[in-house]
Amino acid sequence: MLTLSTRNQMAIALLLVLLMVLTRSHHFASVHNLADASWAIFFLAGIYLRSAWPLLGFFALSWWLDFAAYTWGGVSDFCITPAYVFLLPAYASLWLAGRWYAKQYQFTWRTAVPLSLSIMAGLTLCELFSGGGFYFFSGRIAETTLSEFGEQLIKYFPMYIETFVFYIGIAIVIHALLALIVQQVNPRNTTTG
């Protein structure tokens, strides 16, 4: 199981907040846009942050950034529909998948299997809630069918997976490097990864 000090959790939380502001606020940037890291942030928060309070904080932050983008940033409010509420279970799915993985964590290669399972489950549920919620309940699609939703899923889901894997890959590299440094400094402490 992954255990981190409160200080380390606070540092990670601040980094995740900064990452969300930098990537979700791409609505305001004009020169360099980073892909939205929100999905990876909720997953990583589930892994690294013990309390459930950050989940609520990240919900609020994501909503505020979206609100600011369409209110003051000139971004279209196309996605702000009654289906926006489906982001709550979508993001919670990622957080819960990360939370489940944190309980399976060991700093060995065997951790790749539960990590992969949690990623697949979290991503799939997140896309079904967010994409399905928008498709069926936003009012933006005149006639909805399961087959057309399947086509939309095949078209857009790989882009979300690609972005998620990009950010999670960076997190894995950073985590592994820090865990190796901790092992070198304190060889008995192998559970804090």
Secondary structure by P-SEA (a helix, b strand, c coil): cccccaaaaaaaaaaaaaaaaaaaacccccccccccaaaaaaaaaacccccaaaaaaaaaaaaaaaaaaaaccccccccccccccaaaaaaaaaaaaaaaaaaaccccccaaaaaaaaaaaaaaaaaaaaaaaaaccccccccccaaaaaaaaaccaaaaaaaaaaaaaaaaaaaaaaaaaaaaacccccccc
